[in-house]
Amino acid sequence: MPIEKVKGFRDIFPPQSLRREKIMRIIQDKAKLYGFVPIETPTIEYEELLKGDNESDEAVSDRFRLKDRGGRDLGLRFEWTFQLSRIFKENPTIKLPWRRYQTGNVFRDEPLRPDRFREFVQCDADIMGDPSVKADAECLAFANAVLKELKLTAEIYVNNRKLLDAILKEAGVKGNQLQVLREIDKLDKLSENEVKANLKKVIDSTSMENIFMLLKKDLAYFTKNSFAGADEIVELEELGKNYGFSIKFVPTLMRGFSYYTGNVFELWSKEKRAALMGGGRFDDKVGKYAGRAIPAVGISFGTLVDLECIDVDDEKNNIVIISLGQDAEAIKIAEGLRKENVACVVFYGKPSKALEYANAYAVKYAIFVGDDEVKSGKVKVKDLVSGKEELMNSKDIIKKLKKK
């Protein structure tokens, strides 16, 4: 059997690994600014918790299943939110509202595709115990702050699950609501006529035409006619003005058919042609094992972490210090740089090997430390991109190379 990666998994090397690490750090730092606290949860949970009461959900059905030595049915976490229901059962004294964030790897035994992996990073931030749209706005404000830090632009698409249900009711759909929603969700992949043809298999033509007539209405129509959920979108729109973000009402936006209960949102980047993050309100999930209602809303970052959307030059070891028989002085210089948060590596021996390393890892500067340099109190700093050389003392080196 060949020694190779399991299909659907990957190794991640620089610069992508550095980029991913930096993006996650930005998400974590912004989460803390918005009052979210970090938690950690097990990679493995009991099968009963994993499958819950909705095994037909795609993420649930794609879970990895395991058994331990005792024959217990276990599995790998496939997202973060389902674990919250266990947390609240086991920790009933958690003070609400509670803001938590979590970053790490999750696992899904999905069919193999070139653009999908069975292990991937997910970063979630949730507010539990606050039923107001103000909590929805806080999640979007946090997400918007992350995008600004990454210098990304995205439109915030918003819909509401209550509104979708009201649209189906008004259209005369009496059954197969879930299947109808699934078909409408395909409008970003199929033409309107193709979706209509599929809908005719599950509902009558009049209801189908009514649905499409209503989906073309603007938000003002739904608020004027008191459709459930429309007022929550309007409130979110108004709150967004205070935070400096705007939303776009998209009546066909679907997320988690059996999951979300109120506002749902997706931050779509036209430039990247991808949803950078998404989320919404899920009031019926986290309190089910605790035996009480716990309203919740959250946002999840997944795709964002893999995007090449950030410069990572300052994350590399951009300096190599080459000791030419002056190891103690080379180490002294390296430690001085590190105390100033300047990354560097020390090489001993042949300069040619050090320069080969520098070339392989796109290191920008080489500092040569030899007998003459030690005697003069200045070392040679070479810009490996331009080829320019300068003699500098320790203070000058730090001033030139310190992160700004």
C-alpha positions as CSV (number, residue, x, y, z in Angstrom):
1,M,0.0,0.0,0.0
2,P,1.5,3.4,-1.0
3,I,2.2,5.9,1.7
4,E,0.0,8.9,0.8
5,K,-2.7,11.2,2.0
6,V,-6.2,9.9,2.5
7,K,-8.4,11.1,-0.3
8,G,-10.2,14.3,0.5
9,F,-7.6,15.5,2.9
10,R,-4.6,17.8,2.3
11,D,-1.3,19.1,3.5
12,I,-1.0,22.9,3.7
13,F,2.4,24.6,3.3
14,P,3.5,28.3,3.2
15,P,2.5,30.7,1.9
16,Q,-1.1,29.3,2.2
17,S,-0.6,28.1,5.7
18,L,0.7,31.5,6.8
19,R,-2.2,33.2,5.0
20,R,-4.8,31.0,6.7
21,E,-3.2,31.5,10.1
22,K,-3.2,35.3,9.7
23,I,-6.9,35.3,8.5
24,M,-7.9,33.2,11.5
25,R,-6.0,35.5,13.8
26,I,-7.8,38.5,12.4
27,I,-11.2,36.8,12.9
28,Q,-10.3,35.9,16.5
29,D,-9.0,39.4,17.3
30,K,-12.2,41.0,15.9
31,A,-14.4,38.5,17.7
32,K,-12.9,39.6,21.0
33,L,-13.4,43.2,20.2
34,Y,-17.1,42.4,19.8
35,G,-17.3,40.7,23.1
36,F,-17.1,37.1,22.0
37,V,-15.1,34.7,24.2
38,P,-13.2,31.6,22.9
39,I,-14.2,28.1,23.7
40,E,-12.9,24.6,22.7
41,T,-14.9,21.5,22.3
42,P,-14.1,17.8,21.6
43,T,-13.4,16.6,18.1
44,I,-15.4,13.4,18.9
45,E,-18.9,13.2,20.1
46,Y,-21.5,10.5,20.7
47,E,-23.4,9.4,17.7
48,E,-26.8,10.2,19.2
49,L,-25.8,13.9,19.6
50,L,-24.2,14.0,16.2
51,K,-27.3,12.7,14.3
52,G,-29.8,14.7,16.5
53,D,-33.3,14.6,15.2
54,N,-32.6,15.6,11.6
55,E,-30.5,12.9,10.0
56,S,-31.7,14.0,6.5
57,D,-29.7,17.2,6.8
58,E,-26.8,17.0,4.4
59,A,-24.1,18.0,6.9
60,V,-25.5,15.4,9.4
61,S,-25.8,12.6,6.9
62,D,-22.2,13.2,5.8
63,R,-20.7,12.8,9.3
64,F,-17.8,10.5,9.9
65,R,-18.8,7.5,12.1
66,L,-16.5,5.8,14.6
67,K,-16.4,3.1,17.3
68,D,-14.2,3.1,20.3
69,R,-12.7,0.0,22.1
70,G,-15.8,-0.3,24.1
71,G,-18.0,-0.5,21.0
72,R,-19.6,2.9,21.6
73,D,-20.9,4.7,18.5
74,L,-19.1,7.9,18.0
75,G,-18.3,10.4,15.3
76,L,-16.3,13.4,14.3
77,R,-17.8,16.9,14.7
78,F,-19.1,18.2,11.3
79,E,-19.7,21.8,12.5
80,W,-19.8,23.7,15.9
81,T,-23.4,24.6,16.6
82,F,-24.8,21.2,17.4
83,Q,-22.3,21.0,20.3
84,L,-23.9,24.0,21.9
85,S,-27.0,22.0,22.8
86,R,-24.9,19.6,24.8
87,I,-23.0,22.4,26.4
88,F,-26.1,24.1,27.7
89,K,-27.4,20.8,29.1
90,E,-24.2,20.1,31.0
91,N,-23.6,23.8,32.0
92,P,-27.0,25.2,32.9
93,T,-25.6,28.1,34.9
94,I,-24.0,29.8,31.9
95,K,-25.0,33.4,32.2
96,L,-27.1,34.7,29.2
97,P,-26.6,36.4,26.9
98,W,-23.5,34.4,26.1
99,R,-21.2,35.3,23.2
100,R,-18.8,32.6,22.1
101,Y,-16.5,32.1,19.1
102,Q,-14.7,29.0,18.0
103,T,-12.1,28.2,15.3
104,G,-10.8,24.9,14.2
105,N,-11.2,21.9,11.9
106,V,-14.4,20.0,11.2
107,F,-15.0,16.9,9.2
108,R,-17.5,15.7,6.6
109,D,-17.5,12.4,4.7
110,E,-18.6,14.1,1.5
111,P,-18.3,12.8,-2.1
112,L,-14.9,13.7,-3.5
113,R,-14.7,17.0,-5.5
114,P,-11.7,19.0,-6.6
115,D,-12.9,22.1,-4.7
116,R,-14.1,20.4,-1.5
117,F,-12.2,18.7,1.3
118,R,-13.3,16.4,4.0
119,E,-11.5,18.3,6.7
120,F,-11.7,22.1,6.7
121,V,-11.6,25.1,8.9
122,Q,-14.7,26.7,10.3
123,C,-14.8,29.8,12.4
124,D,-18.1,30.5,14.2
125,A,-19.4,33.4,16.4
126,D,-22.7,33.1,18.1
127,I,-24.9,35.1,20.6
128,M,-27.1,32.9,22.8
129,G,-29.9,34.3,25.0
130,D,-30.7,37.5,23.0
131,P,-33.9,37.2,20.9
132,S,-33.6,40.7,19.5
133,V,-32.6,41.7,15.9
134,K,-29.9,43.8,17.7
135,A,-28.0,40.6,18.2
136,D,-28.3,39.8,14.4
137,A,-26.9,43.3,13.7
138,E,-23.9,42.7,16.1
139,C,-23.0,39.5,14.2
140,L,-23.1,41.3,10.9
141,A,-21.1,44.3,12.3
142,F,-18.4,41.8,13.5
143,A,-18.3,40.1,10.1
144,N,-18.1,43.5,8.3
145,A,-15.2,44.5,10.6
146,V,-13.4,41.3,9.5
147,L,-13.9,42.1,5.9
148,K,-12.6,45.6,6.3
149,E,-9.5,44.4,8.0
150,L,-8.9,42.0,5.1
151,K,-9.7,44.8,2.6
152,L,-12.5,42.8,1.0
153,T,-15.8,44.0,-0.2
154,A,-19.0,42.0,-0.1
155,E,-22.8,42.6,-0.4
156,I,-24.8,41.5,2.7
157,Y,-27.7,39.4,1.4
158,V,-30.6,39.0,3.8
159,N,-33.8,37.0,3.9
160,N,-36.0,35.7,6.7
161,R,-37.3,32.1,7.1
162,K,-40.6,33.4,8.6
163,L,-41.1,35.5,5.5
164,L,-40.4,32.5,3.2
165,D,-43.0,30.5,5.1
166,A,-45.5,33.4,4.8
167,I,-44.8,33.6,1.0
168,L,-45.6,29.9,0.6
169,K,-48.8,30.2,2.6
170,E,-49.9,33.2,0.7
171,A,-49.2,31.4,-2.6
172,G,-51.5,28.5,-1.5
173,V,-48.8,25.9,-0.8
174,K,-50.4,23.5,1.6
175,G,-47.8,20.7,1.7
176,N,-44.3,19.8,0.5
177,Q,-43.0,23.2,1.9
178,L,-39.5,21.9,2.4
179,Q,-39.2,20.4,-1.1
180,V,-40.6,23.7,-2.5
181,L,-37.8,25.6,-0.7
182,R,-35.2,23.2,-1.9
183,E,-36.3,23.8,-5.5
184,I,-36.3,27.6,-5.1
185,D,-32.8,27.4,-3.7
186,K,-31.6,26.1,-7.1
187,L,-32.4,29.4,-8.8
188,D,-28.7,30.4,-8.7
189,K,-27.8,27.2,-10.6
190,L,-30.9,26.6,-12.9
191,S,-33.0,28.8,-15.0
192,E,-36.4,30.0,-13.8
193,N,-38.1,27.7,-16.3
194,E,-36.2,24.7,-15.1
195,V,-37.1,25.5,-11.5
196,K,-40.7,25.9,-12.4
197,A,-40.7,22.6,-14.2
198,N,-39.3,20.9,-11.1
199,L,-41.9,22.7,-8.9
200,K,-44.8,21.5,-11.0
201,K,-43.9,17.9,-9.8
202,V,-44.7,18.8,-6.2
203,I,-47.3,21.7,-6.3
204,D,-50.0,22.9,-8.6
205,S,-49.4,25.4,-11.3
206,T,-51.3,28.2,-9.7
207,S,-49.3,28.0,-6.4
208,M,-46.1,27.8,-8.4
209,E,-47.0,31.0,-10.4
210,N,-48.0,32.7,-7.2
211,I,-44.7,32.0,-5.6
212,F,-42.7,33.5,-8.5
213,M,-45.0,36.5,-8.5
214,L,-44.4,37.1,-4.8
215,L,-40.6,36.5,-5.1
216,K,-40.4,39.4,-7.5
217,K,-41.9,41.8,-4.9
218,D,-39.7,44.3,-2.9
219,L,-39.4,44.4,0.8
220,A,-41.9,47.4,1.1
221,Y,-44.6,45.2,-0.4
222,F,-44.1,42.6,2.4
223,T,-44.0,45.1,5.2
224,K,-47.1,46.9,3.8
225,N,-49.0,43.7,3.7
226,S,-47.8,42.5,7.1
227,F,-45.9,39.4,6.0
228,A,-44.3,37.7,9.0
229,G,-40.5,38.3,9.2
230,A,-40.5,41.4,7.0
231,D,-40.3,43.7,10.0
232,E,-37.2,41.9,11.2
233,I,-35.4,42.6,7.9
234,V,-36.5,46.3,8.1
235,E,-35.2,46.5,11.7
236,L,-31.9,44.9,10.7
237,E,-31.6,47.4,7.8
238,E,-32.1,50.3,10.1
239,L,-29.6,49.0,12.7
240,G,-27.0,48.5,9.9
241,K,-27.0,52.2,9.3
242,N,-25.7,52.7,12.9
243,Y,-22.9,50.2,12.3
244,G,-22.0,51.5,8.9
245,F,-23.2,48.5,6.8
246,S,-26.1,48.1,4.4
247,I,-28.0,45.0,3.5
248,K,-29.7,43.8,0.3
249,F,-33.0,41.9,0.5
250,V,-32.9,38.7,-1.5
251,P,-36.2,36.8,-1.2
252,T,-34.7,33.6,-2.7
253,L,-31.8,33.3,-0.2
254,M,-32.0,30.0,1.6
255,R,-29.8,28.6,4.4
256,G,-30.2,25.5,6.5
257,F,-33.8,24.4,5.6
258,S,-34.4,22.7,8.9
259,Y,-32.1,25.0,10.9
260,Y,-32.8,28.7,10.8
261,T,-35.9,30.4,12.2
262,G,-35.6,34.1,11.5
263,N,-33.2,36.4,9.6
264,V,-30.6,34.6,7.5
265,F,-27.7,36.3,5.8
266,E,-24.8,35.7,3.4
267,L,-21.9,37.9,2.6
268,W,-21.3,37.5,-1.1
269,S,-18.1,38.7,-2.9
270,K,-18.6,39.4,-6.6
271,E,-14.8,39.7,-7.0
272,K,-14.2,36.2,-5.5
273,R,-17.5,34.8,-6.8
274,A,-18.0,33.2,-3.5
275,A,-20.0,33.5,-0.2
276,L,-17.3,34.6,2.3
277,M,-19.5,33.9,5.3
278,G,-23.1,33.2,6.3
279,G,-25.4,32.7,9.2
280,G,-28.7,33.6,10.8
281,R,-31.0,33.0,13.7
282,F,-31.6,29.5,15.0
283,D,-33.8,29.8,18.0
284,D,-34.9,26.2,18.3
285,K,-31.6,24.4,18.5
286,V,-29.3,25.1,21.4
287,G,-31.9,24.7,24.2
288,K,-33.5,21.5,23.2
289,Y,-31.5,19.2,25.7
290,A,-31.5,21.8,28.4
291,G,-35.3,21.8,28.4
292,R,-35.7,25.5,27.8
293,A,-35.9,28.0,25.0
294,I,-32.6,29.7,24.2
295,P,-32.7,32.1,21.3
296,A,-29.5,32.2,19.2
297,V,-28.0,33.9,16.2
298,G,-24.6,33.4,14.7
299,I,-22.3,33.8,11.7
300,S,-19.8,31.3,10.2
301,F,-16.6,31.8,8.3
302,G,-15.4,28.9,6.1
303,T,-14.6,29.8,2.5
304,L,-12.9,33.0,3.7
305,V,-10.0,31.2,5.3
306,D,-8.8,29.6,2.1
307,L,-9.0,32.7,0.0
308,E,-5.7,34.4,-1.2
309,C,-7.0,37.7,0.1
310,I,-4.2,38.9,2.3
311,D,-0.5,39.7,2.1
312,V,1.7,37.5,4.3
313,D,5.1,38.9,3.6
314,D,5.4,40.0,7.2
315,E,4.5,36.5,8.4
316,K,7.6,34.9,6.9
317,N,11.1,34.5,8.3
318,N,12.2,37.4,6.1
319,I,15.7,37.6,7.6
320,V,18.5,35.1,7.6
321,I,21.5,35.8,9.9
322,I,24.6,34.1,8.6
323,S,27.3,33.4,11.1
324,L,30.8,33.4,9.7
325,G,32.5,31.9,12.7
326,Q,30.8,34.3,15.1
327,D,28.0,32.2,16.4
328,A,27.6,34.1,19.8
329,E,27.3,37.5,18.1
330,A,24.9,36.1,15.4
331,I,22.7,34.7,18.2
332,K,22.8,38.0,20.1
333,I,21.6,39.8,17.0
334,A,18.9,37.3,16.3
335,E,17.6,37.5,19.9
336,G,17.6,41.3,19.8
337,L,15.5,41.2,16.6
338,R,13.1,38.6,18.1
339,K,12.6,40.8,21.2
340,E,11.4,43.5,18.8
341,N,9.0,41.0,17.1
342,V,11.2,40.6,14.0
343,A,11.3,37.0,12.7
344,C,14.6,35.6,11.7
345,V,16.6,32.4,11.4
346,V,20.3,31.8,12.1
347,F,22.5,29.8,9.8
348,Y,25.9,28.4,10.7
349,G,28.5,27.2,8.2
350,K,28.7,27.8,4.5
351,P,27.1,31.1,3.3
352,S,26.1,29.4,0.1
353,K,23.8,27.0,2.0
354,A,22.2,29.9,3.8
355,L,21.6,31.8,0.6
356,E,20.1,28.6,-1.0
357,Y,17.6,28.5,1.9
358,A,16.9,32.2,1.5
359,N,16.2,31.8,-2.2
360,A,13.9,28.8,-1.6
361,Y,11.8,30.6,1.0
362,A,11.8,34.1,-0.6
363,V,13.7,35.6,2.4
364,K,14.3,39.3,1.8
365,Y,17.4,40.1,3.8
366,A,20.7,38.4,4.8
367,I,22.8,39.7,7.7
368,F,26.5,38.6,7.6
369,V,28.3,38.3,10.9
370,G,32.0,37.7,10.6
371,D,35.3,38.7,12.3
372,D,35.5,42.1,10.5
373,E,31.8,42.9,11.4
374,V,32.3,42.2,15.1
375,K,35.5,44.3,15.2
376,S,33.8,47.3,13.5
377,G,30.5,47.0,15.5
378,K,28.6,46.9,12.2
379,V,27.3,44.0,10.2
380,K,26.6,43.7,6.5
381,V,22.8,43.7,5.6
382,K,22.1,42.6,2.1
383,D,18.7,43.2,0.4
384,L,18.4,39.9,-1.5
385,V,15.8,41.4,-3.9
386,S,17.7,44.4,-5.0
387,G,21.2,43.3,-4.2
388,K,21.9,46.5,-2.2
389,E,24.3,46.1,0.8
390,E,24.6,48.3,3.9
391,L,26.7,48.3,7.0
392,M,24.6,48.8,10.1
393,N,24.7,48.6,13.9
394,S,22.1,46.7,15.9
395,K,19.9,49.7,16.4
396,D,19.8,50.6,12.7
397,I,19.0,47.0,11.8
398,I,16.0,47.0,14.2
399,K,14.8,50.3,12.9
400,K,15.0,49.2,9.3
401,L,13.5,45.7,9.7
402,K,11.0,46.0,12.6
403,K,7.4,45.4,11.7
404,K,5.5,48.6,11.2
